[in-house]
Every structure is written in structure tokens, then in C-alpha cells.
Amino acid sequence: MTRADGFDAVVVGSGPNGLVAAVTLAEAGQRVLLVEAAGRFGGGLRTEELTLPGFRHDVCATVLPMALASPAFRELDLEKDGVEWAHPPVPAAHPLDGRPAVLVHRDAERTAVELGRDAAAWRATVGATARAGAPLVDTLLAPLSPPRAPLRAARFGAFGALPATWLARTVFRTPQGRAVLAGMAAHSMLDLGAPITAGYGMLLAALAHQVGWPVARGGSQTLADALVARLVRLGGETVAGHLVRDLGELPDARSILLDLTPRQVLAVAGDRLPAGYRRALGRFRYGPGVYKIDWALSGPLPWRDPRVSDAATVHLGGTLEEIAHSEAEVARGRHPDRPYVLLVQPSVADPGRAPAGSHVLWAYCHVPNGSGTDMTKAIEDQIERFAPGFRDLVLARHVMNPAALESYNPNLVGGDIGGGSARLSQFAGRPVYARHPWATPVPGLYLCSASTPPGAAVHGMGGRQAARLALKRDLL
């Protein structure tokens, strides 16, 4: 069905969803053009020497469990294109004051046993989610499709629909169990007293058992590079360094897919969209921003509990009460004194990212959308709290506040790395409530960013859903 006078499809934006959409269309025989505003493809999958030569930092996404669990990436099988996964000895750790850290192992039973009195609670929540396997993950990542595992989804929903604070205080009995659930749930960037935050925490923790929390060897950029190479081999064409300001700039195509958030969609589509749809996109709500720091270190972090050195992902924030307070403060538009900090030490799994004996490290905390407050000291204080002497190892640091993140990638509106708030009202209504939210009212115009279901993370499902819908309608 290739048009001799142009392209079958144009994809604007090369984040994980845009790349998956482009490859999906090309594998179906379509002639595809991929257009990216930045000088390199990848969106949230970019790796750069942000601090010093030889130190390779992932600018956005690093730990990629969803890329292993997602049906979109499972079908693409990018290992054939040279993508290698590096697993840390321990997927995640949660340090605590005055007691051993909680370790989330690949083995669910080992994790449960180490939680002592909360072993049964872990087995009943996170363990049960992990045992439900790929059918449950596929159901959760395609929330508007007929469920592959309706009974498993219902069992998951019995706990997952709850606020994380309620589940932690009602089902878990120890400070350790409550804290580790809170650290997982805080990935949602929501007040932990909000509905469905328990589900975010349960699913993420379960993926540590089901597929692990790996990094891509050499940096997340390798994942983007593999997808671009696949697209080119399939006959697709690519253009980087071109910011699309209006859809009229694009060549004729049967389908246009936008890996953009509603704000950019309104800017490039303008009056082509019906007034009611424009108003609906204008009501879309973005979530909190993040304040991110990358460091080049002269050596490994000196954790109080040395076992934390084996984890690539570390949740810093202390107890359930501390983390819940931190996230509630951000939800109210305030900056917590002791923020919840998500820290990643990629070179634990992939030593080649730094010169021998050195390490790369990054961390971020949540802040109100668009915040201009300097959170460097607050973040580094939290690291020092659990790894005293950390600052003595710093060779260089690179800071990105919400404005810098949005400048780097306009999809990160106000520093929101999730493509919009993950709250219940936008869980399925992303960006509007519709049977097919990836389609706009304009024939042939589709949305495929994290602002569409199932939302944030490197899973490619928004791109897969939009591309399949475009192919289906193209055949009508």
C-alpha cells in the first residue's frame, strides 16, 4: 500500500513510543518517515557524557523493567539487534535508619522471608502479582482492550486500586514492609493517599521478581539506536534536528502519529482540531516535575549497609510516614525538606559506563511542576544520610531542574517525566475519555505518547496501540 508520491505514515517524535510506532508501521509494509526535533533520536532514551569524558550518563530513563515485560518490546526482540541487558545483583534496595536495608531480590520468596513478619503480606500482594505473570502485565498495559487475564486482573485490582498508605498500614505490619511498599509506590509521583498508588507499587515490585530491573549495556541510547536501525533496514527514513511547528510542514501521508503531549499537539495541530477536542486537550493535567542530578564519582558509594552496593536502584526516604509526607507536600505544591529520592547507580550492573574504579550516579526528587527551587542540597543530604562520605567522592555534577528538562525535551512539560499526571482520572482518560484515545477527531491523525494509555515508562505500548489503530483504519 506504499504511495509512490510520498509516505504512508509520518511519526513525529522519537521517544520509545514514537520509535515503536514507526517500526510497527514499517514492519507492516508501510513507508515511514520519522522526524525528531533533537539532534539525536531517542527522546527519553538518550545517553551522554554529561559530567566528564568517559562517564556515560542516561539523561532520562535508565532502569528498564517494562522494556522486558511489555508485549511491544517482547515482540520486537531487540536482542537480535545487539541490545544487551545487564542485571544488577539486587534489583532494588531501601535503606533505613538504624536497621538493615530492605532488599528486593529477583527471588520473591527470598524477599518475603527477609521481611520477617511481613512475609505473608509480601506473598499476598507483590508475590501474587509476580506469579500472575505476563498475562496480567499485558492486561494492565492494554487497559482499554479485552483483558487477557480477567480473574488475575480482578485479584490485582482488589489491592491495586487502594491508596498505598492504606495498604501499607492495613496489610503490612513492620516498618520495613511498609517502607519498601511506599518507596515502590512513590514512582507514581502521586500523593500516596490517592487511589491506585498501591497498584503502581505492587506492579513495579513484582517486575523485579518477574523480569528483573535491568539496564541496557552501554546506556539506554542503545535501545533507541537499535530501533532506528531496524526502521532504516525496513526502508524507513529519518530526519533529526527538525522541530515541527505545524503539521503543514510534513509531507503528504495517509497517517500522522504524534509522540507529543497535549500541549505540543495543540501547538502543531491548531485549528485543524475541532473546538471541543481542543478544549478537552487543554484540560489535560501534568504531574509534578523532577529535579535531577548526575554525578561522576571517584569510587563506589559508602553505604551504611554495604549490601545496598549491589542494587542498581535505591529508594531514599526512610519510613512510610516520611515518604508519604514528602509526596503529599509535592502534591500540595510545596518542597519537602527531606524529599523522597530515587537514586540509580548504573555502573553496579554496567561497569563500562565509567573509567575503571569510577562510577556514574544519578538521582532525582519530585518537585511541583515548573519549580525553580534548587534541590541539590536536599538530595545530597538524603544520600549522605544513608551513605556518609558520598560528597567526598564527587568529581563532577550535572544538574537539570524542571526548566532544563523541558528545554532538553519539550515533552517534559514543567519537568513532568510521565507525560501527564498518573492520577485515577487520567489513568484511562489519557488525554481524553474515548474508546480509542490514540485517535483524534481528524482522520489520519493519531497520538502515541505517554499521554495516551497506558501512560509512563519505557514500554512502547502507546506507540504500538496507535500504529495498530492506524493500520486498521488504513485498510477500511
Residue pairs with C-beta under 8 A, 6 or more apart in sequence:
1 8
1 29
1 30
1 474
2 8
2 29
2 30
2 31
3 31
3 252
3 253
3 254
5 252
6 31
6 251
6 252
6 253
7 31
7 32
7 33
7 237
7 251
7 252
7 253
8 25
8 30
8 31
8 32
8 253
8 254
8 255
8 474
9 22
9 25
9 30
9 31
9 32
9 33
9 253
9 254
9 255
9 256
9 257
9 467
9 470
10 32
10 33
10 34
10 35
10 250
10 251
10 253
10 255
10 256
10 257
11 18
11 21
11 22
11 25
11 32
11 33
11 34
11 35
11 256
11 257
11 259
11 448
12 18
12 35
12 244
12 250
12 256
12 257
12 258
12 259
12 260
12 268
13 35
13 36
13 37
13 43
13 258
13 259
13 260
13 411
13 449
14 22
14 34
14 36
14 38
14 41
14 42
14 43
14 224
14 228
14 238
14 240
14 259
15 42
15 43
15 44
15 45
15 259
15 409
15 411
15 449
15 450
16 43
16 44
16 45
16 61
16 67
16 223
16 224
16 458
16 459
16 460
16 463
17 259
17 448
17 449
17 450
17 452
17 460
17 461
17 462
17 463
17 466
18 34
18 36
18 43
18 257
18 259
18 448
18 449
18 463
19 34
19 41
19 42
19 43
19 45
19 224
19 227
19 228
19 231
19 460
19 463
20 72
20 73
20 76
20 227
20 460
20 461
20 463
20 464
20 467
21 257
21 259
21 448
21 462
21 463
21 464
21 466
21 467
22 32
22 34
22 227
22 231
22 236
22 257
22 463
22 467
23 76
23 227
23 230
23 231
23 234
23 236
24 72
24 463
24 464
24 467
24 468
24 471
25 32
25 255
25 257
25 467
25 470
25 471
26 32
26 230
26 231
26 234
26 235
26 236
27 234
28 467
28 471
30 471
30 474
31 235
31 236
31 237
32 231
32 234
32 235
32 236
32 237
33 236
33 237
33 238
33 239
33 250
33 251
33 253
34 41
34 228
34 231
34 236
34 237
34 238
34 239
35 238
35 239
35 242
35 244
35 250
36 43
36 238
36 239
36 240
36 241
36 242
37 241
37 242
37 243
37 244
37 410
38 46
38 240
38 241
38 408
38 409
39 240
39 241
40 46
40 221
40 240
41 224
41 225
41 228
41 238
41 240
42 220
42 221
42 223
42 224
42 225
43 60
43 224
43 259
43 409
43 411
44 59
44 60
44 61
44 220
44 409
44 417
44 458
45 60
45 61
45 220
45 221
45 223
45 224
45 458
46 58
46 59
46 60
46 220
46 221
46 224
47 56
47 57
47 58
47 59
47 218
47 219
47 220
47 221
47 222
48 56
48 57
48 59
49 55
49 56
49 57
50 57
50 59
50 294
50 398
51 57
51 294
51 295
51 296
51 360
51 395
51 396
51 397
51 398
52 296
52 395
52 396
54 354
54 355
54 358
55 296
55 353
55 354
55 355
55 358
55 360
55 396
56 218
56 219
56 353
56 354
56 360
57 219
57 294
57 353
57 360
57 362
57 398
58 215
58 219
58 220
58 221
58 346
58 362
59 400
59 408
60 220
60 409
60 412
60 417
61 220
61 458
62 215
62 220
62 344
62 346
62 362
63 213
63 214
63 215
63 312
63 313
63 344
63 346
64 213
64 214
64 215
64 216
64 220
64 223
64 458
65 91
65 204
65 207
65 208
65 211
65 212
65 213
65 214
66 73
66 141
66 207
66 457
66 458
66 459
67 73
67 216
67 223
67 458
67 459
67 460
68 74
68 85
68 207
68 211
68 212
68 214
69 134
69 137
69 141
69 207
69 210
69 211
69 459
70 137
70 141
70 459
70 460
70 461
71 134
71 137
71 138
71 141
71 142
71 461
71 464
72 459
72 460
72 461
72 463
72 464
73 459
73 460
74 134
76 227
76 230
76 460
78 223
78 226
78 227
78 230
79 85
81 226
81 229
81 230
82 222
82 226
83 216
83 222
83 223
83 226
84 216
84 217
84 218
84 222
85 212
85 214
85 215
85 216
85 217
86 214
86 215
86 216
86 217
86 349
86 350
87 106
87 212
87 213
87 214
87 349
88 213
88 214
88 215
88 310
88 311
88 312
88 313
88 348
88 349
89 310
89 311
89 348
90 103
90 104
90 105
90 307
90 310
90 311
90 312
91 104
91 105
91 106
91 208
91 212
91 213
91 311
91 312
91 313
92 103
92 104
92 183
92 184
92 205
92 208
92 213
92 311
92 312
92 313
92 314
92 315
93 101
93 102
93 103
93 104
93 305
93 307
93 308
93 310
93 311
93 313
93 314
93 315
94 101
94 102
94 103
94 104
94 176
94 179
94 180
94 183
94 314
94 315
95 101
95 303
95 304
95 305
95 308
95 314
95 316
95 386
96 102
96 175
96 176
96 179
96 318
96 319
97 318
97 385
99 175
99 176
100 305
100 307
101 303
101 305
101 307
101 308
102 114
102 115
102 176
102 177
102 179
102 180
103 111
103 114
103 307
103 308
103 310
103 311
104 111
104 180
104 205
104 208
105 111
105 114
105 208
105 209
106 208
106 209
106 212
107 209
108 122
108 123
108 126
108 127
108 130
108 131
108 209
109 123
109 127
111 122
111 126
111 209
112 118
112 119
112 120
112 122
112 123
112 127
113 119
115 121
115 122
115 174
115 176
115 177
115 180
116 174
116 176
117 173
117 174
117 177
118 172
118 173
118 174
118 176
118 177
121 171
121 172
121 173
121 177
122 177
124 171
125 159
125 167
125 171
125 181
125 198
125 202
126 181
126 202
126 205
126 206
126 209
127 206
127 209
128 155
128 156
129 136
129 156
129 202
129 203
129 205
129 206
130 206
130 207
130 209
130 210
132 149
132 152
132 155
132 156
132 206
133 210
134 210
135 148
135 149
135 152
136 148
136 149
136 152
136 153
136 156
137 203
137 207
137 210
138 148
138 149
139 147
139 148
139 149
139 150
139 152
139 153
140 153
140 156
140 203
140 454
141 454
141 459
141 461
142 453
142 454
142 461
142 465
143 427
143 428
143 453
143 454
144 428
144 435
144 436
144 437
144 453
147 153
156 199
156 202
156 203
157 199
159 167
159 171
159 198
159 199
159 202
160 196
160 198
160 199
160 202
160 203
161 195
161 196
161 198
161 199
162 195
162 196
162 197
162 198
162 199
163 192
163 193
163 194
163 195
163 197
163 198
164 181
164 182
164 185
164 186
164 192
164 193
164 197
164 198
164 200
164 201
164 324
165 182
165 192
165 193
165 197
165 320
165 324
166 193
166 198
167 181
167 198
167 201
168 177
168 178
168 181
168 182
168 198
168 320
169 178
169 320
172 178
172 181
175 319
175 320
178 319
178 320
179 317
179 318
179 319
179 320
179 323
180 205
180 315
181 198
181 201
181 202
181 205
181 320
182 192
182 201
182 317
182 319
182 320
182 323
182 324
183 201
183 315
183 317
183 323
183 340
184 200
184 201
184 202
184 204
184 205
184 315
185 192
185 197
185 198
185 200
185 201
186 192
186 201
186 315
186 317
186 323
186 326
186 327
186 340
186 342
186 366
187 200
187 201
187 204
187 342
188 196
188 197
188 200
188 201
188 422
189 287
189 288
189 327
189 330
189 366
189 416
189 418
189 421
189 422
190 197
190 200
190 287
190 327
190 331
190 421
190 422
190 423
191 197
191 324
191 327
191 328
191 331
192 323
192 324
192 327
192 328
193 324
193 328
194 331
194 423
194 424
195 424
196 422
196 424
196 427
200 422
207 213
213 312
213 313
214 349
215 312
215 346
215 349
215 350
216 222
216 223
217 350
217 352
218 350
218 352
218 353
219 353
220 458
223 458
228 238
231 238
232 238
244 250
244 268
245 267
245 268
246 268
246 270
247 256
247 268
247 269
247 272
247 445
250 256
253 444
254 444
254 474
255 444
255 445
255 446
255 470
255 474
256 444
256 445
256 446
257 446
257 447
257 448
257 463
257 466
257 467
257 470
258 264
258 265
258 268
258 269
258 445
258 446
258 447
258 448
258 449
259 411
259 448
259 449
259 462
259 463
260 268
260 411
260 447
260 449
260 451
261 284
261 286
261 411
261 413
261 419
261 420
261 431
261 449
261 450
261 451
262 281
262 282
262 284
262 420
262 431
262 451
263 284
263 413
264 410
264 411
265 273
265 281
265 431
265 440
265 447
266 273
266 278
266 281
266 282
269 440
269 442
269 445
272 442
272 445
273 281
273 440
273 441
273 442
274 441
277 432
277 440
277 441
280 431
280 432
281 431
281 432
284 420
284 426
284 430
284 431
284 432
284 451
285 420
285 421
285 423
285 426
286 369
286 413
286 414
286 416
286 420
286 421
287 369
287 416
287 418
287 420
287 421
287 422
287 423
288 330
288 331
288 366
288 367
288 368
288 369
288 415
288 416
289 366
289 367
289 368
289 369
289 370
289 371
289 401
289 402
289 405
289 412
289 414
289 415
289 416
289 417
290 364
290 365
290 366
290 367
290 402
290 405
290 415
290 416
290 417
291 364
291 365
291 367
291 371
291 373
291 375
291 376
291 379
291 399
291 400
291 401
291 402
291 415
292 362
292 363
292 364
292 399
292 400
292 405
293 362
293 363
293 364
293 376
293 379
293 380
293 397
293 398
293 399
293 400
294 360
294 361
294 362
294 397
294 398
294 400
295 360
295 361
295 362
295 394
295 395
295 396
295 397
295 398
296 354
296 358
296 359
296 360
296 394
296 395
296 396
296 397
297 354
297 358
297 359
297 360
297 361
297 393
297 394
297 395
298 357
298 358
298 393
298 394
298 395
299 357
299 358
299 359
299 393
300 309
300 345
300 359
301 308
301 309
301 345
301 359
301 361
301 383
301 387
301 390
301 393
302 387
302 388
302 389
302 390
302 393
303 309
303 386
303 387
304 386
304 387
304 388
305 386
308 314
308 386
308 387
309 345
309 348
310 348
311 345
311 348
312 344
312 345
312 346
312 348
312 349
313 342
313 343
313 344
314 342
314 343
314 344
314 345
314 386
315 323
315 340
315 341
315 342
315 343
316 340
316 341
316 342
316 343
316 363
316 382
316 383
316 385
316 386
317 323
317 326
317 338
317 339
317 340
317 341
317 382
318 338
322 338
322 340
323 340
325 336
326 336
326 338
326 339
326 340
326 365
326 366
327 340
327 366
329 335
329 336
330 336
330 339
330 366
330 367
330 368
333 368
334 368
335 367
335 368
335 371
335 373
335 375
335 378
336 365
336 378
337 378
338 378
338 381
338 382
339 365
339 366
339 367
339 375
339 378
339 379
339 382
340 365
340 366
341 363
341 364
341 365
341 379
341 382
341 383
342 363
342 364
342 365
343 361
343 362
343 363
343 383
344 361
344 362
344 363
345 359
345 360
345 361
346 353
346 360
346 361
346 362
347 353
347 354
347 358
347 359
347 360
347 361
348 359
353 360
354 360
358 395
363 379
363 383
364 379
365 375
365 378
365 379
365 382
367 373
367 375
367 402
367 415
369 402
369 413
369 414
369 415
369 416
370 402
370 403
370 414
370 415
371 401
371 402
371 415
372 401
372 402
372 403
374 401
375 401
376 397
376 399
380 390
380 391
383 390
384 390
384 391
400 408
401 415
402 412
402 414
402 415
402 416
403 415
405 412
405 415
405 417
406 412
406 413
406 414
406 415
411 419
411 449
411 450
417 456
418 450
418 455
418 456
419 430
419 449
419 450
419 451
419 455
419 456
420 426
420 430
420 431
420 450
420 451
420 455
422 455
422 456
426 455
427 453
427 455
428 437
428 453
429 437
430 437
430 451
430 452
430 453
430 455
431 437
431 447
431 451
431 452
436 469
437 447
437 452
437 453
438 446
438 447
438 448
438 452
438 453
438 462
438 465
438 466
438 469
439 445
439 446
439 447
439 466
439 469
439 473
440 446
440 447
444 470
444 473
446 466
446 469
446 470
447 462
447 466
448 462
448 463
448 465
448 466
448 467
449 462
450 456
450 457
450 462
451 462
452 462
452 465
452 466
453 461
453 462
453 465
454 461
454 462
